[in-house]
Amino acid sequence: MITGTLQKDIPSLPNLDISRYENIFKLYIVEKGSKDSYYYYNILNKVTIPDNIEQSLLGTISLNKKLPWTTFSYQLYGTIQLWWLILLVNKPKNIFYAEPGKQYKYFLPENVDAILTNILNQVNR
């Protein structure tokens, strides 16, 4: 078994878009012969967003209806892939839906690339 390899470092696997949460996980490779090898993610790694975020990086929004995090992500960023970034900055009790009537923080779209790059740089250390 080969451990601790990021997907981007395995030429036989596709590169992931920078927005994908899977980028933070290292892959384990179980080799059972050239055709029987398989990969799995070590999901014990995680990203934490500090509570003391520079406020100029953030926006806030109040929802008037219950939304899945993926839909919320699409409405803010035009992709469902950044659901995890909204979830991590808000630390909600409900991990499946954003609830109506609550204020939610989100990273302003113009800051997302820099934030994702920073997160990936931390993972690659």
Buried (B, 14 or more C-beta within 10 A) or exposed (E): EEEEBBBBEBEEBEEBEBBBBBBBBBBBBEEEEEEEEEBEEEEEEEBEBEEEEEEEBEEEBEBEEBBEBBBBBBEBBEBBBBBBBBBBBBEBEEEEBBEEEEEBBBBEEEBBEEBBEEBBEEBEE
